[in-house]
Amino acid sequence: MRLGASERIGIVSAALILVGGLLPWASMKVQPFGTAIRWGFEADGVMTMILSPMSLAVIAVSKRLVLKRAAIGSIGGFTALVALVNYRDLTTLHIEGASVEPGAGLLMSLIGGIGLLVSIVPMREHVEEPSPTQDFSNEPATSTQL
């Protein structure tokens, strides 16, 4: 089975989502206490980590283009939405004496979700082109004129 560009983009995006769920989604630095880290698998990253292998399964198994686009687009859109909401919540959070920053895992999940959405654009049905037929006869080709 040969993978097209859209399948490759989808696989890389799903891998980003999976790895992003294992990395920090937020870090908060409080001067007297140090840094607190919120990992992806402690919160919403679990959902994205579950959806990532599902998108890989759809890429590998699905033969119907419409269903494949709908499933991957839904997974990518939901993942991007979850990551975007978490990112927005973190960037608008103001705690006096502390700095809150989004983590690398959250950004990877956001990029992976957007990547899954982008991967559905170039998807095409894999149509096998018929091989050209060869004429093995020794007779010269004749043309008819009207």
Backbone as ProteinMPNN parsed JSONL, in Angstrom:
{"seq_chain_A": "MRLGASERIGIVSAALILVGGLLPWASMKVQPFGTAIRWGFEADGVMTMILSPMSLAVIAVSKRLVLKRAAIGSIGGFTALVALVNYRDLTTLHIEGASVEPGAGLLMSLIGGIGLLVSIVPMREHVEEPSPTQDFSNEPATSTQL", "coords_chain_A": {"N_chain_A": [[0.841, -1.169, 0.0], [0.636, 2.117, -0.922], [1.359, 5.231, 0.447], [-0.229, 8.358, 0.266], [0.329, 11.935, 0.053], [-1.468, 13.191, 1.793], [-2.07, 11.171, 3.621], [0.42, 10.81, 4.815], [0.786, 13.321, 6.037], [-1.337, 13.174, 7.833], [-0.54, 11.0, 9.461], [1.848, 11.975, 10.634], [0.764, 14.157, 11.987], [-1.0, 12.879, 13.787], [0.885, 11.518, 15.303], [2.192, 13.71, 16.48], [0.12, 14.649, 18.114], [-0.207, 12.488, 19.869], [2.328, 12.342, 21.166], [2.343, 14.91, 22.185], [0.387, 14.734, 24.161], [1.725, 13.462, 26.156], [3.565, 15.213, 27.101], [4.343, 18.301, 28.942], [1.529, 20.447, 29.473], [1.083, 22.832, 30.639], [2.844, 25.255, 32.57], [3.546, 26.674, 35.695], [5.082, 29.236, 37.298], [5.94, 30.063, 40.473], [7.303, 32.312, 42.614], [8.302, 31.885, 45.486], [7.861, 29.141, 45.688], [8.59, 27.626, 43.448], [8.321, 25.76, 40.387], [5.323, 24.574, 38.996], [4.066, 21.892, 37.166], [1.731, 20.974, 34.724], [0.814, 18.103, 33.285], [-0.044, 16.708, 30.073], [-1.408, 14.244, 30.132], [-2.681, 14.372, 32.518], [-4.958, 15.78, 32.285], [-6.956, 17.204, 29.817], [-5.438, 16.166, 27.792], [-5.597, 13.431, 27.756], [-7.907, 12.783, 26.337], [-7.165, 13.622, 23.775], [-5.031, 11.945, 23.337], [-6.304, 9.501, 23.152], [-7.829, 9.854, 20.871], [-5.9, 10.121, 18.902], [-4.679, 7.511, 18.096], [-7.011, 6.519, 17.02], [-7.417, 8.103, 14.772], [-5.23, 7.285, 13.292], [-5.978, 4.633, 12.787], [-8.219, 5.04, 11.162], [-7.007, 6.252, 8.956], [-5.447, 4.123, 8.066], [-7.284, 2.043, 7.532], [-9.78, 2.82, 6.387], [-11.648, 2.911, 3.406], [-13.488, 4.415, 2.074], [-13.745, 7.58, 0.845], [-15.316, 9.812, 1.659], [-16.216, 9.13, 4.242], [-13.742, 8.8, 5.466], [-12.634, 11.383, 5.3], [-14.54, 12.752, 6.861], [-14.272, 11.512, 9.392], [-11.532, 11.905, 10.084], [-11.386, 14.672, 9.876], [-13.2, 15.397, 11.896], [-11.948, 14.372, 14.199], [-9.513, 15.791, 14.094], [-10.487, 18.437, 14.212], [-11.782, 18.452, 16.714], [-9.637, 17.884, 18.425], [-7.951, 20.091, 17.918], [-9.668, 22.098, 18.827], [-9.936, 21.492, 21.582], [-7.259, 21.84, 22.399], [-6.913, 24.526, 21.695], [-8.788, 25.847, 23.32], [-7.731, 25.232, 25.859], [-5.262, 26.52, 25.586], [-6.09, 29.193, 25.271], [-7.327, 29.584, 27.759], [-5.106, 29.381, 29.44], [-3.48, 31.499, 28.599], [-4.993, 33.714, 29.217], [-5.163, 33.662, 31.907], [-4.478, 35.213, 34.932], [-2.43, 35.389, 37.577], [-1.406, 36.82, 40.489], [1.957, 37.345, 41.17], [2.791, 35.058, 39.932], [3.749, 33.288, 36.977], [2.17, 31.994, 34.207], [2.499, 29.647, 31.686], [1.895, 28.206, 28.468], [2.597, 24.791, 27.7], [4.948, 22.72, 25.847], [3.71, 20.368, 24.993], [1.01, 21.042, 24.76], [1.096, 22.884, 22.66], [2.065, 21.198, 20.658], [-0.082, 19.418, 20.425], [-2.053, 21.153, 19.515], [-0.971, 21.945, 17.02], [-0.872, 19.418, 15.825], [-3.629, 18.762, 15.701], [-4.544, 20.755, 13.941], [-3.011, 19.986, 11.787], [-4.182, 17.492, 11.166], [-6.648, 18.408, 10.253], [-5.801, 19.822, 7.995], [-4.819, 17.724, 6.512], [-6.989, 16.475, 5.318], [-7.636, 17.883, 3.081], [-6.023, 17.411, 0.647], [-6.822, 14.801, 0.125], [-7.619, 12.063, -1.941], [-9.454, 9.782, -3.964], [-7.996, 6.647, -4.463], [-7.303, 5.799, -7.506], [-6.748, 3.354, -9.777], [-4.897, 3.49, -12.673], [-5.681, 2.286, -15.883], [-3.605, -0.053, -17.556], [-1.815, 0.62, -20.543], [-2.937, -0.897, -23.487], [-1.329, -3.26, -25.547], [-0.646, -3.812, -28.915], [0.008, -6.725, -30.38], [-0.019, -7.753, -32.857], [1.157, -8.264, -36.218], [0.094, -6.827, -38.203], [-0.284, -3.852, -40.061], [-1.469, -0.762, -38.775], [-4.635, 0.476, -39.682], [-6.335, 3.258, -40.971], [-9.47, 4.792, -41.004], [-11.235, 6.808, -43.191], [-13.591, 9.384, -43.274]], "CA_chain_A": [[0.0, 0.0, 0.0], [1.423, 3.336, -1.044], [0.734, 6.338, 1.144], [-0.202, 9.648, -0.4], [0.776, 13.068, 0.877], [-2.435, 13.453, 2.865], [-1.909, 10.142, 4.649], [1.66, 11.109, 5.541], [0.502, 14.467, 6.897], [-2.194, 12.671, 8.901], [0.239, 10.151, 10.373], [2.731, 12.855, 11.4], [-0.088, 14.944, 12.884], [-1.457, 11.994, 14.865], [2.044, 11.286, 16.18], [2.368, 14.935, 17.267], [-0.93, 14.677, 19.138], [0.092, 11.453, 20.857], [3.487, 12.773, 21.944], [1.936, 16.11, 22.902], [-0.37, 14.346, 25.355], [2.661, 12.969, 27.167], [4.429, 16.325, 27.506], [3.66, 19.325, 29.754], [0.571, 21.326, 28.824], [1.163, 24.139, 31.29], [3.78, 25.385, 33.682], [3.3, 27.867, 36.488], [6.226, 29.566, 38.144], [5.619, 30.877, 41.641], [8.623, 32.642, 43.153], [8.856, 31.18, 46.654], [7.608, 27.701, 45.683], [9.186, 26.953, 42.295], [7.515, 25.569, 39.189], [4.349, 23.481, 38.964], [3.831, 21.477, 35.78], [0.515, 20.204, 34.466], [1.082, 17.235, 32.141], [-1.197, 16.478, 29.212], [-2.149, 13.049, 30.538], [-3.397, 14.653, 33.756], [-6.162, 16.56, 32.001], [-7.592, 16.998, 28.511], [-4.538, 15.444, 26.906], [-6.027, 12.029, 27.686], [-8.853, 12.678, 25.219], [-6.445, 13.734, 22.51], [-4.213, 10.734, 23.196], [-7.195, 8.418, 22.723], [-8.258, 10.133, 19.5], [-4.772, 10.002, 17.984], [-4.638, 6.195, 17.447], [-8.228, 6.335, 16.231], [-7.188, 8.719, 13.463], [-4.317, 6.387, 12.57], [-6.758, 3.491, 12.318], [-9.044, 5.492, 10.038], [-6.11, 6.448, 7.817], [-4.974, 2.825, 7.592], [-8.315, 1.072, 7.186], [-10.936, 3.34, 5.656], [-11.574, 2.924, 1.95], [-14.445, 5.394, 1.562], [-13.158, 8.896, 0.987], [-16.186, 10.715, 2.406], [-16.16, 8.749, 5.652], [-12.381, 9.05, 5.928], [-12.523, 12.827, 5.513], [-15.397, 13.153, 7.989], [-13.71, 11.016, 10.652], [-10.269, 12.572, 10.377], [-11.711, 16.078, 10.102], [-13.821, 15.515, 13.218], [-10.91, 14.146, 15.211], [-8.601, 16.928, 14.039], [-11.18, 19.625, 14.691], [-12.002, 18.343, 18.16], [-8.329, 17.998, 19.079], [-7.528, 21.487, 17.827], [-10.544, 22.89, 19.69], [-9.533, 21.239, 22.974], [-5.963, 22.489, 22.633], [-7.082, 25.972, 21.587], [-9.479, 26.303, 24.536], [-6.743, 25.172, 26.94], [-4.276, 27.566, 25.341], [-6.739, 30.469, 25.583], [-7.495, 29.661, 29.214], [-3.802, 29.612, 30.071], [-2.928, 32.812, 28.264], [-5.8, 34.77, 29.84], [-5.109, 33.484, 33.352], [-3.549, 36.132, 35.597], [-2.265, 35.137, 39.003], [-0.392, 37.754, 40.971], [3.159, 36.71, 41.694], [3.066, 33.805, 39.228], [3.651, 33.341, 35.519], [1.62, 30.76, 33.648], [2.86, 29.52, 30.279], [1.525, 26.945, 27.828], [3.719, 23.879, 27.519], [5.241, 22.201, 24.512], [2.72, 19.349, 24.643], [-0.211, 21.718, 24.334], [1.354, 23.428, 21.329], [2.154, 20.066, 19.726], [-1.438, 18.915, 20.209], [-2.736, 22.139, 18.673], [-0.424, 21.818, 15.667], [-1.312, 18.123, 15.307], [-5.049, 18.855, 15.353], [-4.634, 21.542, 12.711], [-2.436, 19.14, 10.739], [-5.194, 16.523, 10.742], [-7.617, 19.138, 9.434], [-5.165, 20.126, 6.714], [-4.578, 16.487, 5.761], [-8.16, 16.014, 4.561], [-7.797, 18.671, 1.865], [-5.531, 16.771, -0.576], [-7.217, 13.39, 0.008], [-8.283, 11.672, -3.178], [-9.664, 8.352, -4.142], [-6.884, 6.013, -5.16], [-7.827, 5.179, -8.718], [-5.674, 2.735, -10.543], [-5.014, 3.768, -14.087], [-5.528, 1.055, -16.673], [-2.349, -0.119, -18.298], [-2.077, 0.729, -21.985], [-2.943, -2.197, -24.174], [-0.35, -3.345, -26.616], [-1.084, -4.582, -30.074], [1.117, -7.601, -30.716], [-0.163, -8.304, -34.203], [2.104, -7.715, -37.197], [-0.628, -6.09, -39.224], [-0.169, -2.413, -39.904], [-2.7, -0.116, -38.358], [-5.337, 1.137, -40.775], [-7.202, 4.354, -40.535], [-10.645, 4.947, -41.854], [-11.532, 8.202, -43.463], [-15.009, 9.646, -43.516]], "C_chain_A": [[0.891, 1.24, 0.0], [0.665, 4.484, -0.396], [0.876, 7.621, 0.339], [0.251, 10.732, 0.562], [-0.174, 13.317, 2.031], [-2.326, 12.42, 3.98], [-0.651, 10.384, 5.471], [1.469, 12.277, 6.496], [-0.344, 14.023, 8.083], [-1.44, 11.836, 9.921], [1.17, 11.0, 11.238], [1.921, 13.67, 12.405], [-0.592, 14.111, 14.05], [-0.32, 11.684, 15.833], [2.32, 12.511, 17.044], [1.353, 15.007, 18.403], [-0.615, 13.686, 20.244], [1.259, 11.859, 21.753], [3.137, 14.01, 22.77], [1.143, 15.818, 24.163], [0.515, 13.851, 26.481], [3.557, 14.064, 27.732], [3.651, 17.334, 28.348], [2.72, 20.186, 28.917], [0.611, 22.72, 29.437], [2.235, 24.101, 32.362], [3.509, 26.714, 34.371], [4.482, 28.066, 37.419], [5.767, 30.511, 39.249], [6.929, 31.068, 42.397], [9.035, 31.862, 44.409], [8.749, 29.659, 46.564], [8.244, 26.956, 44.522], [8.203, 26.84, 41.147], [6.591, 24.372, 39.353], [4.046, 23.168, 37.498], [2.545, 20.665, 35.719], [0.752, 19.427, 33.168], [-0.192, 17.017, 31.345], [-2.046, 15.302, 29.654], [-2.857, 13.225, 31.873], [-4.72, 15.378, 33.502], [-6.718, 16.19, 30.627], [-6.708, 16.26, 27.514], [-4.892, 13.971, 26.775], [-6.976, 11.836, 26.51], [-8.118, 12.713, 23.88], [-5.573, 12.513, 22.268], [-5.048, 9.528, 22.774], [-7.602, 8.608, 21.266], [-7.14, 9.942, 18.48], [-4.672, 8.612, 17.334], [-5.894, 5.907, 16.628], [-8.059, 6.949, 14.844], [-6.221, 7.873, 12.633], [-5.049, 5.176, 12.011], [-7.625, 3.873, 11.12], [-8.181, 5.678, 8.799], [-5.716, 5.1, 7.218], [-6.076, 1.958, 6.993], [-9.372, 1.599, 6.229], [-10.683, 3.397, 4.157], [-12.484, 3.989, 1.348], [-13.954, 6.801, 1.879], [-14.013, 9.831, 1.838], [-16.135, 10.41, 3.899], [-14.781, 9.028, 6.249], [-12.187, 10.533, 6.218], [-13.333, 13.275, 6.723], [-14.785, 12.736, 9.321], [-12.431, 11.763, 11.023], [-10.49, 14.061, 10.632], [-12.331, 16.306, 11.469], [-12.795, 15.357, 14.335], [-9.945, 15.333, 15.254], [-9.233, 18.199, 14.577], [-11.394, 19.606, 16.192], [-10.689, 18.503, 18.926], [-7.83, 19.436, 19.062], [-8.37, 22.373, 18.738], [-10.174, 22.721, 21.164], [-8.232, 21.961, 23.29], [-6.096, 24.012, 22.6], [-7.781, 26.546, 22.816], [-8.52, 26.29, 25.723], [-5.7, 26.268, 26.793], [-4.853, 28.94, 25.7], [-6.913, 30.64, 27.085], [-6.178, 29.974, 29.919], [-3.268, 31.016, 29.801], [-3.742, 33.954, 28.865], [-5.8, 34.678, 31.36], [-4.056, 34.408, 33.955], [-3.56, 35.843, 37.091], [-1.132, 36.036, 39.472], [0.774, 36.996, 41.587], [3.505, 35.405, 41.011], [2.988, 34.053, 37.727], [3.207, 31.975, 35.006], [1.924, 30.743, 32.163], [2.357, 28.2, 29.725], [2.765, 26.093, 27.594], [3.861, 23.397, 26.09], [4.213, 21.172, 24.065], [1.419, 19.949, 24.144], [-0.045, 22.281, 22.927], [1.453, 22.316, 20.285], [0.778, 19.497, 19.415], [-2.231, 19.861, 19.32], [-2.267, 22.03, 17.228], [-0.854, 20.495, 15.034], [-2.775, 18.126, 14.904], [-5.258, 19.643, 14.076], [-4.075, 20.747, 11.534], [-3.406, 18.084, 10.244], [-6.262, 17.197, 9.882], [-7.047, 19.438, 8.053], [-5.017, 18.859, 5.871], [-5.789, 16.02, 4.969], [-8.323, 16.766, 3.245], [-7.264, 17.935, 0.635], [-5.965, 15.31, -0.754], [-7.977, 13.146, -1.291], [-8.518, 10.172, -3.154], [-8.449, 7.8, -4.881], [-7.454, 5.229, -6.329], [-6.647, 4.624, -9.491], [-5.921, 2.993, -12.021], [-4.845, 2.466, -14.859], [-4.224, 1.093, -17.458], [-2.669, -0.038, -19.793], [-1.997, -0.654, -22.632], [-1.96, -2.153, -25.316], [-0.906, -4.221, -27.723], [0.112, -5.41, -30.538], [1.011, -8.169, -32.123], [0.819, -7.6, -35.15], [1.407, -6.899, -38.265], [-0.477, -4.597, -39.002], [-1.521, -1.817, -39.508], [-3.329, 0.594, -39.55], [-6.199, 2.233, -40.209], [-8.354, 4.471, -41.512], [-10.904, 6.424, -42.005], [-13.008, 8.335, -43.757], [-15.182, 10.685, -44.555]], "O_chain_A": [[1.788, 1.375, 0.832], [-0.522, 4.685, -0.655], [1.941, 7.931, -0.194], [0.521, 10.472, 1.735], [0.268, 13.622, 3.139], [-2.473, 12.756, 5.155], [-0.653, 10.187, 6.686], [1.934, 12.234, 7.635], [-0.1, 14.445, 9.213], [-1.682, 11.958, 11.122], [1.272, 10.772, 12.444], [2.347, 13.853, 13.545], [-0.61, 14.585, 15.186], [-0.534, 11.598, 17.042], [2.65, 12.371, 18.221], [1.694, 15.385, 19.524], [-0.742, 14.008, 21.425], [1.176, 11.729, 22.974], [3.576, 14.147, 23.912], [1.218, 16.574, 25.132], [0.095, 13.824, 27.638], [4.235, 13.854, 28.738], [2.429, 17.233, 28.457], [3.057, 20.602, 27.808], [0.205, 23.688, 28.795], [2.499, 23.065, 32.974], [3.276, 27.736, 33.725], [4.833, 27.193, 38.213], [5.274, 31.609, 38.988], [7.584, 30.096, 42.773], [10.08, 31.213, 44.373], [9.459, 28.95, 47.278], [8.422, 25.741, 44.612], [7.355, 27.712, 40.952], [7.011, 23.3, 39.787], [3.802, 24.069, 36.697], [2.303, 19.788, 36.548], [0.873, 20.015, 32.094], [-1.294, 17.129, 31.882], [-3.272, 15.352, 29.562], [-3.564, 12.321, 32.317], [-5.512, 15.562, 34.427], [-6.923, 15.015, 30.321], [-7.198, 15.78, 26.492], [-4.527, 13.331, 25.789], [-6.872, 10.855, 25.774], [-8.414, 11.935, 22.974], [-5.394, 12.091, 21.126], [-4.539, 8.628, 22.105], [-7.707, 7.639, 20.514], [-7.408, 9.633, 17.318], [-4.586, 8.538, 16.108], [-5.85, 5.147, 15.661], [-8.508, 6.375, 13.852], [-6.376, 7.759, 11.418], [-4.774, 4.74, 10.893], [-7.744, 3.101, 10.169], [-8.588, 5.299, 7.701], [-5.658, 4.954, 5.997], [-5.828, 1.216, 6.043], [-9.812, 0.869, 5.34], [-9.641, 3.87, 3.703], [-12.262, 4.418, 0.216], [-13.772, 7.161, 3.043], [-13.475, 10.572, 2.661], [-16.024, 11.319, 4.722], [-14.671, 9.443, 7.403], [-11.64, 10.9, 7.258], [-12.864, 14.087, 7.52], [-14.779, 13.516, 10.274], [-12.277, 12.204, 12.162], [-9.851, 14.643, 11.508], [-12.024, 17.296, 12.133], [-12.786, 16.125, 15.297], [-9.603, 15.82, 16.331], [-8.595, 18.953, 15.312], [-11.21, 20.619, 16.866], [-10.642, 19.18, 19.954], [-7.343, 19.941, 20.073], [-7.846, 23.299, 19.357], [-10.107, 23.702, 21.905], [-8.114, 22.617, 24.325], [-5.46, 24.707, 23.392], [-7.407, 27.614, 23.3], [-8.499, 27.236, 26.51], [-5.299, 26.879, 27.784], [-4.191, 29.749, 26.35], [-6.672, 31.722, 27.622], [-6.147, 30.743, 30.88], [-2.675, 31.642, 30.68], [-3.223, 35.061, 29.009], [-6.381, 35.532, 32.03], [-2.894, 34.392, 33.549], [-4.568, 36.03, 37.772], [-0.034, 36.012, 38.915], [0.585, 36.114, 42.424], [4.417, 34.704, 41.451], [2.249, 34.924, 37.269], [3.797, 30.945, 35.333], [1.642, 31.71, 31.456], [2.381, 27.184, 30.42], [3.848, 26.613, 27.324], [3.003, 23.64, 25.242], [3.878, 21.107, 22.882], [0.799, 19.428, 23.217], [-0.948, 22.166, 22.098], [0.98, 22.474, 19.159], [0.499, 19.134, 18.273], [-2.997, 19.417, 18.466], [-3.088, 22.023, 16.31], [-1.167, 20.449, 13.844], [-3.132, 17.555, 13.874], [-6.054, 19.252, 13.222], [-4.597, 20.821, 10.421], [-3.461, 17.8, 9.048], [-6.726, 16.621, 8.897], [-7.751, 19.315, 7.05], [-5.083, 18.922, 4.644], [-5.635, 15.237, 4.031], [-9.077, 16.326, 2.378], [-7.989, 17.835, -0.355], [-5.518, 14.65, -1.692], [-8.854, 13.919, -1.678], [-7.87, 9.419, -2.428], [-7.941, 8.423, -5.813], [-8.012, 4.144, -6.163], [-5.69, 5.329, -9.81], [-7.008, 2.745, -12.543], [-3.984, 1.647, -14.538], [-3.806, 2.139, -17.954], [-3.682, -0.571, -20.245], [-1.103, -1.451, -22.347], [-1.786, -1.124, -25.969], [-1.552, -5.239, -27.475], [1.103, -4.868, -31.027], [1.847, -8.97, -32.539], [1.248, -6.475, -34.893], [2.062, -6.338, -39.143], [-0.538, -4.13, -37.865], [-2.576, -2.331, -39.879], [-2.632, 1.238, -40.334], [-6.722, 2.132, -39.099], [-8.192, 4.264, -42.714], [-10.801, 7.19, -41.048], [-13.598, 7.481, -44.42], [-16.312, 11.037, -44.893]]}, "name": "protein", "num_of_chains": 1, "seq": "MRLGASERIGIVSAALILVGGLLPWASMKVQPFGTAIRWGFEADGVMTMILSPMSLAVIAVSKRLVLKRAAIGSIGGFTALVALVNYRDLTTLHIEGASVEPGAGLLMSLIGGIGLLVSIVPMREHVEEPSPTQDFSNEPATSTQL"}
